[in-house]
């Protein structure tokens, strides 16, 4: 897989902004990727070596539109911890 297919986009929410103060950054990643692939792709894109990577699989929510029921897609997110003093500007990415 290409590095741009592994790390899909940064997630910028209120909670992820507070994690940024602790040198933790949240990204949406490919559902098929693992920690090793995420680490290599992150190093190629941002030129930093992560200290720790946590992966969370997010289940799709059940939704209903009138009579029709369905489910939103499942996805995976990674919380990447950097060394003290390293910072990423997610607004320019």
GURO-132376 format. One record per residue (C-alpha): residue number from 1; residue in three letters; x, y negated, z. Coordinates in steps of 0.001 Angstrom, whole numbers, plus 524288, in hexadecimal, padded with zeros to 5 digits. Each point is the difference from the previous one (the first is absolute). Last residue first. Example, Ala and Ser with C-alpha at 12.3 -4.5 7.8 and 13.67 -1.06 7.14 Angstrom:
<nodes>
+-----+------+-------+-------+-------+
! seq ! type !  east ! north !    up !
+-----+------+-------+-------+-------+
!   2 !  Ser ! 83566 ! 80424 ! 81BE4 !
!   1 !  Ala ! 7FAA6 ! 80D70 ! 80294 !
+-----+------+-------+-------+-------+
</nodes>
This chain:
<nodes>
+-----+------+-------+-------+-------+
! seq ! type !  east ! north !    up !
+-----+------+-------+-------+-------+
!  93 !  Unk ! 7FB66 ! 7B56C ! 816E0 !
!  92 !  Unk ! 80103 ! 7F136 ! 8029E !
!  91 !  Unk ! 7F5F8 ! 8001A ! 80B03 !
!  90 !  Unk ! 805FD ! 80C25 ! 80637 !
!  89 !  Unk ! 80C66 ! 7F8ED ! 80468 !
!  88 !  Unk ! 807AE ! 80AF0 ! 80677 !
!  87 !  Unk ! 80829 ! 7FE1E ! 80C4C !
!  86 !  Unk ! 80BFA ! 80678 ! 805DB !
!  85 !  Unk ! 8042B ! 7FA7D ! 80D46 !
!  84 !  Unk ! 7FD78 ! 80C54 ! 807ED !
!  83 !  Unk ! 80033 ! 80BF5 ! 7F73D !
!  82 !  Unk ! 7F3FD ! 8035E ! 7F807 !
!  81 !  Unk ! 7F3D4 ! 807F6 ! 80336 !
!  80 !  Unk ! 7F761 ! 804BF ! 7F4CB !
!  79 !  Unk ! 7F1A3 ! 802E0 ! 80264 !
!  78 !  Unk ! 7FB3B ! 80842 ! 7F499 !
!  77 !  Unk ! 7F23A ! 800DC ! 7FACE !
!  76 !  Unk ! 7F8CB ! 80AED ! 7F91E !
!  75 !  Unk ! 7F333 ! 7FFE9 ! 7F8A6 !
!  74 !  Unk ! 7F2BA ! 8068E ! 7FF6B !
!  73 !  Unk ! 7F64C ! 7FAE1 ! 7F618 !
!  72 !  Unk ! 7F2B5 ! 7FAFC ! 8040C !
!  71 !  Unk ! 7F551 ! 80A36 ! 801A8 !
!  70 !  Unk ! 7F2DE ! 80212 ! 7FA07 !
!  69 !  Unk ! 7F176 ! 7FF2F ! 8021B !
!  68 !  Unk ! 7F5D2 ! 7FBF9 ! 7F613 !
!  67 !  Unk ! 7F247 ! 7FCCC ! 8048C !
!  66 !  Unk ! 802E7 ! 7F198 ! 801DB !
!  65 !  Unk ! 80EB5 ! 7FE5B ! 7FFBD !
!  64 !  Unk ! 8056A ! 80810 ! 80B31 !
!  63 !  Unk ! 80DD9 ! 800D8 ! 804F0 !
!  62 !  Unk ! 807E0 ! 80A4B ! 80729 !
!  61 !  Unk ! 80D7A ! 7FAC7 ! 80307 !
!  60 !  Unk ! 80C39 ! 805B9 ! 7F9F8 !
!  59 !  Unk ! 80A34 ! 8053E ! 80967 !
!  58 !  Unk ! 80C61 ! 7F85B ! 802A9 !
!  57 !  Unk ! 80C7E ! 80807 ! 80069 !
!  56 !  Unk ! 80A0C ! 7F97A ! 808BE !
!  55 !  Unk ! 80EB4 ! 80081 ! 7FDF9 !
!  54 !  Unk ! 80A40 ! 7FAE6 ! 8097F !
!  53 !  Unk ! 80D6D ! 7FC12 ! 7FB03 !
!  52 !  Unk ! 80B7E ! 7FC9D ! 808D4 !
!  51 !  Unk ! 80CDB ! 7F897 ! 7FF21 !
!  50 !  Unk ! 7FDF5 ! 7FB6E ! 7F20A !
!  49 !  Unk ! 80C07 ! 7FCC0 ! 7F7B8 !
!  48 !  Unk ! 7FE03 ! 7F326 ! 7F8E9 !
!  47 !  Unk ! 801C6 ! 7FCF1 ! 7F16C !
!  46 !  Unk ! 7F173 ! 7FCA3 ! 7FE2A !
!  45 !  Unk ! 7FC86 ! 807BB ! 7F3BC !
!  44 !  Unk ! 80A6A ! 80AA1 ! 7FF9F !
!  43 !  Unk ! 8002A ! 8020A ! 80ECB !
!  42 !  Unk ! 7F11C ! 800C0 ! 8007B !
!  41 !  Unk ! 7FFCA ! 80A1C ! 7F50A !
!  40 !  Unk ! 80A03 ! 80884 ! 80707 !
!  39 !  Unk ! 7F8B4 ! 7FF0B ! 80D0B !
!  38 !  Unk ! 7F2D7 ! 802E2 ! 7F9C6 !
!  37 !  Unk ! 80578 ! 80C00 ! 7F91F !
!  36 !  Unk ! 805C0 ! 80533 ! 80CBF !
!  35 !  Unk ! 7F3A4 ! 7FD35 ! 807C5 !
!  34 !  Unk ! 7F6E0 ! 80724 ! 7F698 !
!  33 !  Unk ! 7F85F ! 7FBEC ! 7F3F0 !
!  32 !  Unk ! 7F3B1 ! 80662 ! 7FA58 !
!  31 !  Unk ! 7F623 ! 7F600 ! 80529 !
!  30 !  Unk ! 8084B ! 7F51D ! 7FA52 !
!  29 !  Unk ! 80323 ! 7F4F9 ! 8094B !
!  28 !  Unk ! 7F8D3 ! 7F464 ! 805B6 !
!  27 !  Unk ! 809DB ! 7F82B ! 807C2 !
!  26 !  Unk ! 800FE ! 7FB20 ! 80E06 !
!  25 !  Unk ! 80BDB ! 7F8E8 ! 8057A !
!  24 !  Unk ! 80603 ! 80143 ! 80D88 !
!  23 !  Unk ! 80A93 ! 7F687 ! 80495 !
!  22 !  Unk ! 7F8C0 ! 7FD9F ! 80CFE !
!  21 !  Unk ! 7FAD3 ! 7F2CC ! 7FB50 !
!  20 !  Unk ! 7FB91 ! 806E1 ! 7F3B2 !
!  19 !  Unk ! 7F70F ! 80881 ! 8085A !
!  18 !  Unk ! 7F7FF ! 7F3CA ! 80309 !
!  17 !  Unk ! 7FE8E ! 7FD88 ! 7F175 !
!  16 !  Unk ! 7FC0A ! 80E38 ! 7FDF3 !
!  15 !  Unk ! 7F4D1 ! 7FE40 ! 809AD !
!  14 !  Unk ! 7FB04 ! 7F390 ! 7F9A0 !
!  13 !  Unk ! 800AA ! 8060B ! 7F295 !
!  12 !  Unk ! 80A0B ! 80012 ! 7F51D !
!  11 !  Unk ! 801C3 ! 80D9F ! 7FA70 !
!  10 !  Unk ! 80BAD ! 800C4 ! 7F6E9 !
!   9 !  Unk ! 7FD76 ! 8067E ! 7F2F1 !
!   8 !  Unk ! 8019F ! 80CD8 ! 7F894 !
!   7 !  Unk ! 80C85 ! 80595 ! 80578 !
!   6 !  Unk ! 80165 ! 80D3A ! 7F92F !
!   5 !  Unk ! 7FC18 ! 7FBE8 ! 7F236 !
!   4 !  Unk ! 8096C ! 7F483 ! 80012 !
!   3 !  Unk ! 80B1D ! 8090B ! 8041A !
!   2 !  Unk ! 7FD21 ! 808CE ! 7F454 !
!   1 !  Unk ! 7FBC4 ! 80DEF ! 80294 !
+-----+------+-------+-------+-------+
</nodes>
